[in-house]
C-alpha cells in the first residue's frame, strides 16, 4: 500500500505543487488548508507522514505539532517561510522531525519525505534493548527509561540517542549526524542537531 501524506498548508499554489509531485512519486495525498482541520484529519486518517506549514491561520503549525505529539509519533516535516532560526528550533524541540524553508524545490520535498519514511519503515534501529547504567533504550518499542522513569523523546531525538548509544566512544561530525537524522546531509540543518541534543539532555 502506498504511504499516505497529509499536507497542511494554506497557500493553494504550494498545496498543488506538493500534491502533484508527491502523487507522481506514488504517494496518496490528503490536504488541509488550516491548522484545526489538519489536526482533525491527522487524527481521523492516521497518515504515514505530515507536511506541516508553520504559519497557518487559526491554529498555527507549532500548536498543531504540539497537539499531534501528545498522542502520535507520526513523522512531521515543517514548511516555514520564517527566517528566524528560533522558530525552526522551537518546531524541532516540539517534536518535528525535519524542516524545509520556503521557497523550496518540490523535488527536495519528495526526497525528504522518501528519506524520512525509509528511516521509519526500514529503520536505523536494531532489535533489542541497550542498557547504559540507569538508562534503558528499547529499540523495538521506541521507548527510553532512566532509573525506571519513562523519558519522552521525538522520533529524531530517539534516533540520535540510539545512534550514539550503539557507537560508544565514536566521535561523529555534525554532517554524519545530519545524514543519520535527515538522510541527506545539508549544512543548512546544522543547528537542528543542537536542538535535538539540547532536548535529549533536558529529558
C-alpha positions in Angstrom: 0.0 0.0 0.0 1.3 3.5 -0.9 2.1 5.8 2.0 -0.4 8.5 2.8 0.9 12.0 3.2 -1.1 14.8 4.8 -0.2 18.3 3.6 -1.4 21.0 6.0 -0.8 24.3 4.1 -2.9 27.4 3.4 -1.2 28.5 0.1 -3.1 26.9 -2.8 -0.1 27.1 -5.2 2.2 25.3 -2.7 -0.5 22.7 -2.0 -0.9 21.9 -5.7 2.8 21.8 -6.2 3.4 19.5 -3.3 0.4 17.3 -4.1 1.4 16.9 -7.8 5.0 15.9 -7.1 4.1 13.6 -4.2 1.4 11.9 -6.2 3.7 11.5 -9.2 6.1 9.7 -6.8 3.4 7.3 -5.8 2.1 8.7 -2.6 -1.6 9.1 -1.6 -2.0 12.8 -0.6 -4.5 14.4 1.7 -4.7 18.2 2.1 -6.0 20.7 4.7 -5.8 24.5 4.5 -5.8 25.4 8.2 -4.5 24.0 11.4 -7.7 22.9 13.1 -8.9 20.9 10.0 -5.4 19.5 9.6 -5.3 18.3 13.2 -8.7 16.7 12.8 -7.7 14.9 9.6 -4.4 13.7 11.1 -6.3 12.1 14.0 -9.0 10.6 11.7 -7.0 9.5 8.7 -3.8 8.4 10.5 -1.4 9.4 7.7 2.1 7.9 7.4 3.7 11.4 7.4 2.6 15.0 7.8 3.9 18.0 5.9 3.1 21.0 8.1 3.2 24.7 7.4 4.4 26.7 10.4 2.4 29.8 9.6 -1.2 28.6 9.4 -4.5 30.6 10.0 -6.2 29.9 13.3 -4.3 27.1 15.0 -0.7 27.6 13.8 1.8 24.9 12.9 3.6 24.9 16.2 0.3 24.3 18.0 -0.6 21.5 15.6 2.8 19.9 16.1 2.4 20.1 19.9 -1.1 18.6 19.8 0.0 15.8 17.4 2.9 14.9 19.6 0.6 14.4 22.6 -0.7 11.1 21.2 1.1 10.4 18.0 4.6 9.6 16.7 3.7 10.4 13.1 6.8 11.8 11.2 6.4 15.6 10.7 8.2 17.8 8.1 7.7 21.5 8.8 7.4 24.1 6.0 8.4 27.6 7.1 8.8 31.0 5.4 10.1 32.4 8.7 13.8 33.3 8.6 14.2 33.4 12.3 16.2 30.3 13.4 14.4 30.3 16.8 11.1 29.4 15.1 12.6 26.4 13.4 14.4 25.2 16.5 11.1 25.5 18.6 9.4 23.3 16.0 12.1 20.7 16.3 12.0 20.8 20.1 8.2 20.3 19.9 8.8 17.1 18.0 9.0 17.9 14.3 11.4 15.5 12.5 12.6 17.8 9.7 12.0 21.2 8.2 12.2 22.9 4.8 12.4 26.6 4.3 10.3 28.3 1.6 10.7 28.8 -1.2 11.7 25.1 -1.7 12.2 22.7 -4.5 9.4 20.2 -4.8 12.0 17.6 -5.6 13.7 18.3 -2.3 10.3 17.8 -0.5 9.8 14.4 -2.2 13.4 13.4 -1.3 13.0 14.3 2.3 9.6 12.6 2.5 11.1 9.5 1.0 14.2 9.6 3.3 12.1 10.1 6.4 9.7 7.3 5.5 12.6 5.0 4.7 14.0 5.5 8.2 10.7 5.0 9.8 9.7 1.9 7.8 13.2 0.3 7.3 14.7 1.9 10.3 18.1 2.6 11.7 17.1 0.6 14.7 18.3 -2.9 15.5 16.3 -5.4 17.6 17.0 -5.5 21.3 17.5 -3.2 24.3 20.5 -1.1 25.1 21.4 -0.5 28.8 23.8 2.1 29.9 24.0 2.5 33.7 20.4 3.5 34.6 19.4 4.3 31.0 17.4 1.7 29.1 16.6 2.1 25.4 14.0 -0.3 24.0 14.8 -0.3 20.2 11.8 -2.2 19.2 9.3 -0.4 21.4 10.8 3.1 20.7 10.9 3.7 24.5 13.5 5.2 26.8 13.6 4.8 30.5 16.0 6.3 33.1 16.0 4.7 36.5 12.6 3.2 35.7 11.1 6.5 34.7 9.9 7.0 31.1 11.5 9.7 29.0 9.5 11.3 26.2 11.6 11.8 23.0 10.7 12.7 19.5 11.5 10.3 16.7 14.5 12.3 15.7 15.8 12.6 19.3 15.3 8.8 19.7 17.3 8.2 16.5 20.1 10.5 17.7 20.3 8.9 21.1 20.2 5.4 19.6 23.0 6.3 17.1 25.2 7.5 19.9 24.4 4.6 22.2 25.1 2.0 19.6 28.5 3.5 18.9 30.1 4.2 22.3 33.4 6.1 22.1 32.9 7.1 18.5 33.0 10.8 17.6 30.5 12.0 15.0 30.7 15.2 13.0 27.6 17.3 12.6 27.4 16.2 8.9 27.4 12.5 9.9 24.7 13.0 12.5 22.6 15.0 10.0 23.0 12.2 7.5 21.7 9.8 10.2 18.8 12.1 11.1 17.7 13.6 7.7 19.1 11.1 5.2 20.6 14.0 3.3 23.4 15.9 4.9 22.8 19.7 4.5 24.7 22.4 6.1 21.5 24.5 6.5 20.3 22.0 9.1 23.4 22.1 11.3 21.6 23.8 14.2 18.8 21.1 14.3 21.4 18.8 15.8 21.9 21.3 18.7 18.1 21.4 19.3 17.8 17.6 19.4 20.8 17.2 21.7 19.5 20.0 24.0 16.1 18.3 24.2 17.7 14.9 25.0 19.9 16.4 27.7 16.9 18.2 29.3 14.8 15.0 29.4 
